[in-house]
Amino acid sequence: MQHEQRGRLPSAGKSHYRKVAEGVGIVTMLAIFVALVGLREAHGQSGANREAMGQGESQPLAQQRYRFDLPEQSLLYSLGEFTAITNISVLRPDAQAIDAMAPAISGEMSADEALRHLLSGTGLDIEYSNQRTAEIVEPQPATMTSTGDQVAFSTLTVEADRIGDDWVYHEPRSVSVISREQIDRRPPRHAADMLEETPGVYSAVSAQDPGLSVNIRGMQDFGRVNTMIDGMRQNFNENAHQQRNGNLYVDSELLSSVVIDKGPSSGMHGAGAIAGSANFRTLDYDDIIMEGNDVGVRLRANTGLGSEGNGVNFIGSAAVAGRFGDRWELLAAKSRRSFGDYSPGMRGGDSEFLDTGVQDHFEGRDTTQVVDRISFSDYTQESTLLKARLGLTQSQSLQFSYVGTELGYNNVSDRKIVNPVDGSSIDGEDAWDKYGDAEAKTQSFGLDYRFDPKSSLVDLSALIYYVDTQNERYTQSGRPVFEGDVNMTEAAWSSGLCDQTPFPEDWQNECAAGLGSNVLTQIETYGIALENTAHFSLGSLDGFSLNHGIEYFQDRGDADTVRDREGSVVDVAENSLQPNGRRSITSIFGNLTWEDDTYTLGAGLRYDYYRLKGDTQVPGTEWTYTSRQEQFDERWTPEEQQMLRDTGWYDYYYNSNWIAPKWESQRGVYEYEVDNSMDKLLPTLQAAYRPNDWLELFTSWGRGWRPPALTESLMEGSHPSDPFATMYPNPYAEPETTRSWEVGINTAFQDVFTGDDRLFAKLSYYDTKAHNYLITSMVNTLPGDTGGLGNTMFINNQMPMKFRGVELELDYDAGIWYSRLNYTHVLGGDQDFCQKQYPLGSHWVRDDMPDEDGNYSENHQWAIDGGYDSYEDYLDQRLVCASGGQAAQFGMNSARNVPMDRGSWTLGTRLFDRSLDMGVRLNYSADGGPDDFDTPIWPGYTTWDLYASYRVNPHVLLRASVENLRDENYVTGYSDIFSKTYGPGRTAIAGVELQF
């Protein structure tokens, strides 16, 4: 008998070609920064100007002199340019916005003089918390706003709001902002479109499902990425393809920005988020109210242009906001998005993988499917936003917010390419089946309290919220069962055989085939977030800050299935395929930071406590042993046994073969009452060094932890429309742990090519190693069984998983023209997978019991000789391993292989006093898929977009865009590989925005 050895794991090798490619990628990105340094030295920048004026480097930044040439414009624009020139961050600790015009300033002056001149006439003042940070102070924070698209962004780990988008290039960590301006350049058809210009961020998107799953640096779902709307966790998860088990329903029309933090955090909202967070910020009062007004109205409408509209029916919104006295601010907004089926591009697009269905098995065939329309990609979305802010006192405010959205879309099959009968190609119009309609609804309620008594020790914020997300999918009755020409399903129902519950055992399949089902999945999240930031000095050393707080959230999952026959309800049952139970995390955190002009040092510690409770079950086989004596006693009574002794027949019957010891199996169900709790301490470290005023070097290190979600621990049931794959819970799932570190560079250049341009850059290298990463596996053997193909569970990977790469962001603005570049270069190859063959234990006892003579089986003795306690112990620890394309048996995990390289480049110009803004955007995605595949799963592509906007007057703005100008045929990189929905072909959209 052959046996596997315990703990034999595959080696983590990589090809010579990939090593060369990684080296070239790193050298290329470093070369860009060498060029930037050369530009810095060639053009001098402000630091050289100050040296020419005889200033010493030791002089405080606020007192150093700079050259300014700022026109009269919105105060927010001027403050953003002030930060770019001086590297002094301007903060707003009370989280209020600013409504004012800044006067023009020109000439040489100190930073402090320039800043106070910009604020003249506003009633605002400045306090310096350290040499690199200026805080705006004013007596009535409840009435302050900002202007236009330049809003004050709140990040997850920054104590105060920063002015403009440029603050990310002054943060010693990996953080990105998606601005309203970026969103408007290409109106999103799918929410995932907003993420395409952000390095390190992907989405396993399906064009036929409007739910958004955010992937950061190769990790996604189940809270690995904390997705939020205005700081309120959106923890809805529902089983889907490619481990897309965390859907966010968000409306781009109601957003002002998206802030994406990458990597683990010891700050607010970092609990369980080993990959990072994405906070979708909704419209604020300043986005609607124009300068000098107390009431504002904004109307927006976009639509596709004629035959080039490509399914874009309408994207629009109406919003109104007002300020009432010194205390009240109100906002209400309504939006609608409507899309029809769209056409993919017609240029290029040859790919062997895209002509093969996931479950097609016709090898060597020559089959091509032409798809000229993405069927069932139509959907509608209607959303509502409400906000009300009350200034309680000069130092306190309270805001209520509500965000709700409803979507109607289609419940659609995987893409089918081959006719299962003869192997012929299915017509492109029939590539997908519609099972029925689907609806999603989410509502988020929040109450936000702020307290800032102008004390250096108190800057308090508290948020209480409730989020309710529901998804409802209807599946029509399946194919009827035929015997010859007789429709047995119809016969069973018409004869009344199916009227009884449960169905008759001999008619189960026939009756079930005549039923439709409506599955309702609901996740409710209750959350509390409280944090404070204190600034203080230790002795004569100032620059210390302590950010500390507590966060608690609980998810409550509930799912039901209603089965019907031609509209009449047959039964209602709990749907265990989706999560049913409760899961909560309590987190206490603190971050101590010291900062001066040159250095930043920080250390954080988070304590997380987790609990999950619910009931579930798993089918399996129970083995029982019946000894010879037990069988003999069962067959003969004591009196009969005595008679056999008396007649001399006892030994004959007792030793006969037909009562020999035997093992018998019985199919049953293993019940699990899950009540898991655990805790973890998670440290982080941070450091930054600024040798001059244009360069910042930073690094960070941290531990992360994510306990299992409801779905991973408790779900069970059959895969919809696929009886082969059955899903089972894993109540023994262990938490994931990560070690992450990164190093990076920030640069800020002024006067590079002209006298008033600026260039920002952020380059970072990240490295994350994850242990016990939960994957989807289809090769699990259930307790007491001997085989398990098709048994699907979420299983801890026994091999460490590595996520590494380099991210680059460049942002250049010369006023009349501008450019933005981002690129992600992913390092490493396919992930290795090893899992326990029996995740819930083998329960295999028959080889570990001695026979009648006291002898053990060969398997038992082999296991003992190998160092195991028993053969059952060996089976409990036996591993199944694979990597690359061979890991398909582990399911189509999002982490099976690393994401592909991706990037975008925007080049634009502003003409006619910046009234006309137009440009072009290039989108690039490299090939993606396992290293050992002959063809990529996601073929590489390059597309081009055009955009333009023209401000007719302060109240009217016209917009137009052309997506995929060259009509390329492509599948979005890292998109759902089961649905295989092509990206949209050429799409022209035009719109108007009115604001009063």
N, C-alpha and C positions, 0 to 999 in steps of 0.2 A: 504494500500500500504506500502510495506517495503522499507526502504531506508538505504543506507550505511552512516556511520558517517565520516565526514571529518577528515583527519589526523590520522586515526587509523593505526599505523605501527606495524609490528610484532616485538616481543621481540627477542633480539639477544642472544639466549642461546646456550649452547654447552653440549655435553654428558659428563658424569663422566669419561668415558673411554678416551676421547680425552684430558681432563684435565690431567689425569694421564700420558698419552703418552707425552704430552708437557713437563710436569715436568721431566720425565725421560730423555727426549732428552736434556733439558737444563743442568741437573745435569751431564749427560755423557760428554758433551762438556766442562763444567767447570772442571770436573775431569781431562781431558786431560791437561788443562792448569796448574792445581795443580801439575801434574806429571812433566810438563816442568819446573816449578819453582823448584821442587825438584832436577831435573837434574842440573839446574843452580847452586844451592847451593852445590850439591855433587861434581861437576867438577870444580867449581871455576870461570872459564871463565876469560877473560882478566882483568876485573875490580879487581878481587881478586889478580891477578898477580901484578897489579900496586900498590895495597895496600901493598903487601909484599915488594915492592921496596920503600915504604915510600912516595908514592905520595898522595897528597890530592885531594879530589873530586873537589875542587874549581879550580884546574889547568885546563887551556884550553885544549880541546881535542887534538888539533894539537900539543901541546907540551907534552902530556902524552906519556909514552913509552909503546910499545906493542911488542909482539914476532911475527916475520914474518918468514915464510919459503916458499917463492914463487919461482918456477922454472922459467927459461927463457921461455917466452911464449908471445902470443899476448898481447899487452898493454891493450886491452879491458878486457881480462880475469883477468889480474893482478889488474886492477882498480876495477873490480867487487869484487874480494876477499879483496882488501883494504877496500872497503866500508863495507863489511861484518864484518871485524875485528874491525874497528874503529868507525863504525856508522857515519862517515863523508861522506856526499853525495858529489859526484863529478859531477859537472854540466858542460854543454857546452852551454853557452848562445847564441852563434851564430848559433846554430842548425847544425853545421858541424860535420862530423865524424872524426875518428882518424885512421891513417894508420901507425903502428909502432910495433916493437917488444920491450918488456920490459925486462931488465936484471934481472937475479936472485938476490934475496935479502934474507938474512938469519940472524937471531939474533934479539936482542932487540934494538929498536931505537924509536925515536919519530915519530908520524904520519906524521909530516911535513917533516922530513928527509926521511922517506920511500917514500912518494909521489914524492918528488923532485928527488929521486934516480930513481924511475920508469920512470920519464919523461926525464931523462938525455939523451942527444943526439938527442932529437926530436925538439929542438927549442921552446918547449912549456914552459909556466910558470904558476904559480898558484897565484890566488888572493882569499882571504877569504872574502865572503860577510857577514858571521857570523861564529860563532864557530863550527857550524855543517855543513857548506856548503863551499866547495872549488870549484872555477870556473877556468876552463882551459882557458888560454889566449895564443894566437899565432898570428903572424903578418899577415898571409894570409889564412883566413878561407875558401876561395873558393876552395882550393885544398885538403881539409882534408877529410878523409874517415874512415870507420871502417872495421873490418875484419870478414868474415864468417857470422855466424848466430847471432853473438853478435852485434846487431845494437843499435844505440842511439834512444830510443823511445821518441816521443813527446806525452805528455798526454794533456788532455783538460784544465787542471787547473794548471799545473806546468809550471813555467816560462822557464825552460830549459830542455834539454834532459838529461835523466839519463843513467848511464852505466849499461848494463845487465838487467836481469829481477828482480833482488833482490830489486830494489828500491821500489817496491810496499809494502814491509814489513817495510819501513821507512816512508810511507805516512800516516798521521793521518786521513784517510778516507777509504772508501770501494772502492778499485780499483783492477782490475785483468788484467793480461796480458796473452794472448795466443801466445806463441812463435812459430817461424818457426819449431823448434825442435819438439814441441808437434804436430803440424800439420802433419809433415812427419812420425811420428810413426804410424799413421793410416791414409793413404791417404783418404781424404773425398770423398764419393760417392755423398753425398748431402752437401751443404754448412753448414747445421745445425750440421753436425758431428763435426765441429770445436769447438762448444760451450759446448760439453759434460763434459769437465773437469773444467768448470768455475762455482763456487758456485753462486746460485741465478739467473742463466740464463737458459732459456728454449726456445723452438721453437715449434709452432703449425704446424709441418712439414707434408707435404704430399709427399710421395715418387714419385708420378706421376706429381709433380709440382716442378721444381727446384728453385722457388723463396724462399728466406729466410725471415722469420719474426722473429725478436728478441724480446724475452720476458724477462724483468728484474723484478724479485720479484713479478711476477703475473700480470704485466701491459705490454701492447704491442700496437703497431699500431697507426696510425694517428699522428705520431710524439711524442707519449709518450716516446718512445725510439728514440733518435736522431741517426739514422744509417748513417754513413758517409764512404766515401772512400777518404783517404788523406785529411780529413777535409771538403770535399764537401758533402753537404746534399743529401741523396738519398730519396726523398720524394714521390716516386711513390706509389700510393695506388689504389687498384682495389678490388671490392667486392669479397670475398671468404669466405670459411667456418671458423667457430669458431672465428669469428671476426678477421680473418687474412686479414686485410685491409691495409697492408703496406709491400710491397715486395721489397727486395734488391736482385739484381743480381750481384754476385761477384764470381770471380774465385780464388780459393785457391792457384793455381799454381803461381800466380803473387803477393802473399802477403809475407811480412816479419814478420808481427805480427798483433795482434788485441788488442787494449786497450779498456777496458770496465770500465766506471765510473758508479757508482750506486748512485741513489738519485738525488735530485734537485741541481743545481749549479748556482752560480752567476757569473761564468766565461764564457769564450767563448764557443759557441755552446750549451749553456744551455737553450736557448729560447724555451719555449713550451715543454721541455723534462722533464716531471714530474717523470719519472722512471729512467732516466739516459741516457747514450750514449754508442755507440759502434763505434769506429773508426778503419776501416780496412786499415792498412798501407801497401802500395805497396812496391815492391823491390826498393832498392836504389843502388847507384853506388858501394858501398862497398860490397854489396852482390854478385856482379859479378866479380869485379876486385880483383885479388889475391895480396897479399903483395908484394911490390917491383915492381909491373907492372903498366903500364899506360893504358893497354887495357886488357880486360877480356872477356871470352866467357864461358857460362854455358849451358850445355845440360842435360836435365832430361827426363827419360822415365820410366813409370811403366805400367804393364799389369797384368791381372789375370793369374793364373797358371792352365792351362789345365781345367779339369773338376771341379776344386775347384775355378776357376776364378769368377764364379757366376755373369756373366754379365759385368765384368770390362774389357772393350776392350783396352782402352788406356788412360793414364794420362801423359801428358808431356809438355815440354816447351823448348824454345831456347831463350837465352838472350845474348846480347853483350853490353858492356859499355866501355867507354874510357875517358881519361883525355888528354886535348890538351893544352899544355902550362900551365900557371898559372890561366887561367880564365874560360876555357870551360870544362864542363863534359856532356857527352851524354850517353843515355841509350835507348835501344829498346828491347822489348821482345814480343814473340808470344807463345801462348799456345793452346792446344787442349785437350778436355776431351770427351770421348765417352763411353757410357754405353748401354748395352742391358737389357732386362728384367732379373730379378733375382729371385732366389728361396728363400723362407723364411726357417727358421730352422724347423727341423722335430722332435725336442725333446720337449715334454711337450706342453704347449700352450692351454690347455682346458679353455675356458671361455664362459659363457652363453652370455655375452654381444657381443662378437665377432661373435656369431652365430645368431645375430639379426640385421637385416637391420634397418636403421634409420626410414624408413617409412613402415616397415612390421607391419601387424596388425593381425597376427594369434596367438592368445593367447593359451597357453597350448600345442602347437605343439611340436613335437620331431623332430627337423630338424637340421642337421649338414652339414656344407659346408666345404669340404676339398679344401684348396687352396695350391697348390704346385708350383705356379708360379705367380708372381705379374705382371699381364699383363699391358702393356703400361707404364712401368716404364723406358723405354729406352729414352735417350736424348743425344744430342751432344752440346758442348759448345766450341766456339773459341773466344779467347780474344787477345787484343793488348795493350801494355803499351809503352808509349814514354815519355822520360824526357830529358830536356835540361836545364842546369844551367850555368849562366853567372855571373862571379865575376865582378861586375861593378867597385868597388874599394875595398880597404882592409876592409871596413866596410859595404859594400852593396853587395847583390846578388839578382838575379832575376831568377826564375825557371818556365819554362812552363812544364805542364804535361797533358797527355791524357791517359785515361783508357776507353777502349771499349770492350764490350762483346756481343756476339750473341748466342742465344740458340734456338734449335729446339726440341720440345717435343710434347706431346699429349694432346688434349682436352678431358677429361675423365669424366665419370659419377661418382656419388656416388657408393659405393659398394652395390650390390644387392644380397640378399641371398635367398629370397622366391619368388617363382612363384606366381604372383598376382591372377592367375586363380584358382589354386587348393591348394596352400599353400605348395607345394613340394619344396625341396631344389634345387636351381640352381647350376649347375655344376661350380666348382671353376674356370675353364677356362673362364666362361662367367660372372664372378662376377662383371666385369666392362664393360661398353660400351664405345667405342671410338666415340665421336661425330665428330672429325676431327683433323686436325693438329693445332699446336700452335707455335708461334714464339715470342721471346722477344729480344729486342735490347736496350742497354743503352750505352750512351757516356757521359763522364765527361771531361770537359776542365777546366784547372786551371792555373792561373798566380799568383805566390807566390813571394812576395818581402820581403826581410829581411834587416834591418838596425840596426847595432850595433856599434856605434862610440866609444866603450869602455868607455862610460859615465855611471855612476851609475843611471842616471835618464832616459836613453833612451835604450830600447831594443824592437824595433818595428818590427812587422810582419803584412803583409797585404795580403789578398787572395781575388781574384776575380774569380768566377767560373760560369760555365753553365753546367747543367745536363739535358740530354734529354733521357727519357725512354719511350719505346713503347712496347705494348703487343698486339699481334694479334691472335685471336682465331677464327677458322672456325668451324661452326656447320652444319653438313649435314642436308638435308631435313628430316623432322620427319616422323612419321608413317602416311600413307595415310588414308583417310576417306573412309570407306566402307559402303554401304547399301546392306545388303545381300552379294551376291558374286560380286557386282559391285564396282570397284575402282572408287569412285566419284572424287577423286583428279585427277587421270589421265584423266578421262572424262572431267572434267572442263578445264584442261589445253589444251587438244587436241582439244576441241571445240572452243577455243578462248575466253571463258568466263573470264579467268584470265588475259587477255591481257590489260585490262583497269586498271587505277590506280586512286582512290583506287578500291579495288576489290568490285564486287557487294555485297550488304549487305547480300543477301541470300546465297552467296557462299564464305563468308569470311574464314570459317574453312577449306573448301575443297581446296581453293587456297593457303592459308598460309601453309598447310601441305606439299606442293610441293616445298617450298622454302628452300634453304640453306642461311646461314647468316655468314658474316665475320665482326667481331667486332674489331675495332682498338681503343685502349685506349692509350692516350699520356699525360704525365705530364712533363712539362718543369720547371726547377728550376733555377732562377737567384739569385746569392748570392754574398755578400760582407762581409768580416770579417776583422776587424782592431783592433789590441790590442797592448798595450805597458806595460812594467813593469819597475817601477822605484824603486830603493833602496835608502834609505836615513836615516838620523838620526834626532831625535828631541832633541836638546840640547846635553847633554852628553849620551843620550840613543840611541844606534844604534839598528839595526836589523829590521827596518821597511821596508816594501815593499808595493807598490800599483800597482795592476794589474787592468787595465781599458781598455775599448774599446767599440766598437759598432759593431753590426751585423744586416744585413738586408737580407731577402730572400723573394722571391715571387714564388708561384706555379701557373702555368697556365695549367688548365685541358681542354682536348679536346677529344671527343670520337665520332666516326661515325660507323654506321652499313650499310654494303652493302649487299643487298639481291639478290640472283641469282637463276636462274632456269637452272640447268644442265650447269653451267658455264657462262651463259649469264646474265649480270646485269639487274635486274628489277628496283630497285630504291636505292637511297642513302639517308640516313636520319641521323640527329644528334641522337646519342645514349645517352639518358638522364639517363640510368641506371648507367653509369659511370660519373665521375665528369666533368662538363663543367663550367668554371668560373675562377676567380682569387682570390688568397688568399695571403696576405703578412703579415709579422711580422717584426717590427723594434725594436731592443733591444739595450739599453745603460746600461752598467754594470760597477761596480767598486768593488774591493776587497782589503781591507786594512788588512795587517797581520803584527804582531810583533812576533819575534821569537828569543829565545836564546837557550842555551844548555838545559835548563830545561823546558821551557814553550813555547807554541805556542798559540796565541790568534788571532782570525780573525773575521771580520765582512764584509758582502757584501750586496750590494743593486742592484737590477736589475729593470729597467723600460721597460716594453713591451707594444708596441702599435700594434694592430691587425686590419686588414680590410679584409672583404670578400665581393665579389660582383658577382652577377649572377642572372639569371632568372630561375624560376621553377614553377611548377603547381601541384595541388592536386585535384583529383575529389572529389565531395561531393554533398550533397543535399541542395537545397535552399528552404526554406519554405516561402510561401506568404499567407497572410490573406486577404480574400475578405469579406467585410461586407455586410449585407443585403441591405443597401442603394446602395452600389456599384453595386451589382447584379441587383437590381431593376432598377437603372438608365441605366444599360447596356441593359436591356431587353425592356424597354419602353422609348420612347422619351418624352420630356416634354409635347408635345401636347397630347400624349396618356395618360400620367399620369393625365393630367387635365380632360380628358374624363372620366377616372375611378372615379375621384372625383365627377364629375357631375352626374354620374350614380350610385354612392354609392358603387362601387366595390373596391375602392382604398385600404381600410384596409384589405379586404379579401385577395387580391393578395399580398399586402405588407407583411402580417404576415404568408403567406403560407410557409410550410416546404421546398418546393423545391427551395426557394431562401434564406434559412437560412445561417447565417455566416459559412464559411468553410475555412479550411486550405488545401492548395495544395502544393505538392512537385514537384520539377523539378530537374532532374539530370543535373549537370553542372560541371564546372571546376573553382577552385579558383586559380587565378593568383597571384604570389608573385615576386615582384622585390626586390631582396635582396641586401642591401647595408649596411652591419653591420660593425661597428667600435667600439672599446673599448680599454681600457688600464689598466695597473695594476702595482703596486709597490710590489716587492718581496724581502724580506730580508732573509739573511742567517747568521748563527753564527757558529763559530768553536773554539775548544779549545783542547789542548793536554798537557799532563804532563809526563815528563821523570824523574822518581826518580833516575834512574841509567842508565848505558850505554847499558842495554839489554832489558829494559821494557819501553813501551810507552802506556799510556792510552789516548784515544781520544774520543771526542763526537762532534756531530754537530746537527744543527737544521735548518730547512728552509721551506719556503713557495714555492709552485709550482702552475703553472697556465697553462692550455692548452685550447685555444679557439677552436671551432669546425673546422673540416676540410671541404674541398669541398664536399666530398662524403656524410658526415653526414648532411650537410645543403641543398644540391641541387639535389641529385640523385633521380631518379624515373624510374619505368619500371617493367616488369615482370621478375621473376626469370627464367633463362634459363632452359628449359626442364621441368619446374614445374609451370604450370599455376595457381596452388592454391595460391602460395605465391607471392604477389605483393609488390614491394618496393616503398616507398614514401619518399619525402624529409622532413626535419624538419627545416624550416627557423627560428624557434624560439628556436633552441638548444642553451643552455647557456654554458659558459666556465666551465671546470672542475677546481677545486681548491684542493690543497693538503697541508697537514701539515706533514712533515717528520722529524724524529729524529733518531739518532743512537748512540750507545756507542760501543767502541771496544778496543781491546788490540793488540799491535804489540810486538813481542819478536824476539830477534836476539841473538842466542847462538853461541859460538865458543868453539872448543875443548870439545865437549860433550862426545864422546866415544873414539876418537883418537886425535892425536895432531894437525890435520889439517882439521877436519870436521866442518860443520856449520849447524845450524838448525834455520829456520825462521818459524814464525807462525803469522797468523792474524785471530782473532776471533771477530765477530761483531754481534750485535743485531740491527735489524732495525724495525721501526714502522711507517707506513704511513697510514693516514686517508684521504680518497678522498671524496669530496662532488661534487654532480652533475655529477658523472661519467657516461659517455655516453655508453649505452648498446644497444644491438639489441633486439627489442621487436616485437612480432607477434600478439599482442592483442590491437591494436590501432583502435579506432573508428574515422572515418573521419568526418569532419564537416557536421552536419545535419543528420548523420546516427544514427542507433541504435545498430549496432553490428560491430565487427571489426576483427574477427579471420582470420588470414592470411595477414592482413595489416601490413607490416613490416616497421619499422622506427628505427632510432637511437634516443633514448630517454634518458633524464637525469634521473638517479636513484635518487629518493627522500630520500633514505636511505644512510647514510655514509657507505663507503666500506673500509674495513681494510685489510692491507697487512703487516703481521708480520712474523718474522723468525730469525733464527740464522745461520750464515755462518762461515765455518771454512776452512782455507787453511794452510797446513803444507808442508814444503819443506826442505828435509834433503839431504845433499851431502857430502860424505866422499871421493870423488874422484873415488875410485875403485867401490863403489856402492852408490846408491842413491834411494830416495823414495819421492813420492809426494802424498798427500792425500787432498781431498776436500770433503766437505759434506754440504748439505743444509737441515736444519730442519725447516719446515714450521709450523707456529703456527696459531691457529684459525680454524674455520670450514667453512661451507657454507656461502656465502654472502646472505644478505637479499635484496630483490628488491621491490620497490614501484614506480609506475609511474602514471602519469595522464592518465586516460582513453581516454580523448580527448586532445592530445598534441597540436593541432592547434586550440583549442576552439570548443565548442559543436555547436555553432550557433543554439541552440535550443530555439526558442523564443515563441513557441505556448502556453506554459504553463504560460507565464508571461503577457499575454494580457487579460484584462477583457472581459467578455461576454457582451451581449446586455444590461443586467441588472446591469452591473458594478461589477459583482462578479468574483473573481479570482479562478483558479483551486485549487484542493486539494494539488497538488505538489508545487504550488507557495506558498501557505500559510504555508506548512510544512517547506519549505526552509527559509521563513522569520522567523518563530518561532525558527529555528535552527541557526540563526545568519547570514544567507547568504543574499546578496542583492536581489537575485532572484533565481528561479529554474535553470536558465541558469548558474548563478554564481556557484551554487552547482555542476552542471555537469562539469563545467570547472575545478573545484578543486577536483573532485572525483578521488580517488586512487585505483589502482589495485595492490595487493601485493602477493608475494610468496617468498619462499626460498628453497634452496636445490634442490632435484629432481623435486619438484613441479614447479620450475622456468623454466622448459623446454618450457613453453609457451612464455617465453621471448627470445627464440632463444638459439642457442648453443654458448653462449658468452664465450670468453676465461676467463672472470672473474667470471663466474657463481659459480665456486668453486675454492678454492686455489690450487696451484700446489702441487704435491706430493714431499715427501722427495727424494733426489737424491744425489749420490756421486760417486766418483771413487778413485781408489788407484793404483798407479804405483810403481813397484819395479824393479830396473834395476841394471846392473853391467857393468863396463868398464874394458876390459882386453887387454893384449898385448899393453901396453903403450897407452891405451885408443883408440886403433884402432878399437876394437870390442865393440860395444854398443848393449846390448840386455836386454830384460826385458819382464814383463807381466803387463797387466792392467786389473783391475776388474772394471766393471761398474754395478752400482746398482740403481734400481728405485723401490720405494714403490708403493703399490696400490694407485690409484687415482680415484676420482669421488665423487658425492654427498654423504653425510653421510647417507641419508635414502635409498640409493640404496642397493638392496640385493647383487649385484655383482658389482665389480669396472668397471668403464669405461676403465681405463688403468690398467690392471693387473700388479702386481709387477714382477720383473725379475732380474736375475743376469747373466751377460755374462762375458767371459774372452777373452782377446786379447793377442797375442804374437807379438813382433816386434824385429828386429835386423838390425844393419847396420855395415858395415865393410869398413874401409878406407884402400884400397889397397896401395895407395900412395897419395901424396898431390893433385893429379889430378883426382883420381878415387874413387868413393864411391858407394858401393853396399848396397841395402836395400831390406828387405823382411818383410812381416807382415801377420798374420792370424787373421782375425776378427771373433768374435763369434766362438771361438775354439770348444765349446761343442755343436754347432749347435742348440741353443735354439730357440724356437718359441716364439716371443714376438712382442708387438706393442710398439713403442717408447713412453715413458711417455710424456703426454701432446701433442701428435701428433693429427692430424686431425681426429676427431671421425666420420666424414661422409665417408671419403674415406677408413678408416680402413685398411691401407696398413701395412702389417707386416714388421718388420725390416729384413735385409738380414740374411740369414743363413751363414754357414761357408764360408768364402771368403779368398782366399790366393792370395797375390799380391807380385810381385818382381819387382825391378827396379834398374836403374843405374844412377849415376850423374857424368858427366864429367865437369871439370872446368880447364881452362887454362888461 
